[in-house]
Amino acid sequence: MLDNGVQTLIHYPIPPHKQACYAAWNQCSLPITEKIHAEELSLPISPVMSNLDVENLTTIINHF
């Protein structure tokens, strides 16, 4: 995606049950939650994106 000028990132890389505020649950194994947090990514989105920007992004995603 970056080769096509689209910045992405894993927005929430640490599943909730592995965060410090949930220390009591840190030892839990929740494989589906952990898989989601390792694979989901954030795409550019903004209320000021033009229709052309959205079309270009959609085209890049569909070809990816």
N, C-alpha and C positions, 0 to 999 in steps of 0.2 A: 504494500500500500504506500509506503514511504517513497518508493521509486516513482510512484505516480503523483507525488505531491500531497498525499493524504496522511496527515499525522494521526496515529492511533495510540492508545495506551490501555493498559489494564487498570481501570479506574479504581477498583476495590480489590487489590491483590490478596488481602488477608481475609479469609472467611470470618464472620462474626464470632464463631465459637473458638477461634484461635487468637482473638485480640485480647490485649491485657485487661481490659475492663470486664471480660468474662473469664477470668483466670480459673474459676471453678470448673469451667467446661473445656479448658485447653486440651485436656487429654482425650476428649471425645473424638471418635472417628465418624465423620459424616462425609462419605466418599462423593456423593453427588454434589453436595455444597462445595466441597474442595475442588472438584472438577470444574464446576461452573466458574468459580473464582480464578481458576488458572487459565480459562479459555475465553471468557467474555472480554469484549473490548469496547472502548468508547470511540465513537466516530464523531467527526465534526458536526455540530448542530448549533444553529444560531437563528434568532428571529430576523437577523439582518442579512442572511444568505439570500442571494438572488435565485430566481428560478433556474437560471443557467448553472449556478454553482451546485444546486441540488441535482439537476440533470447530469452534470459531469460526475458528481460523486456517485450517483446511482449507476451510471455507466461503468465507472471504475470498479465498483463493488460487484456488479454483475459479471464482469470479465475476470475478476479475481477468482 
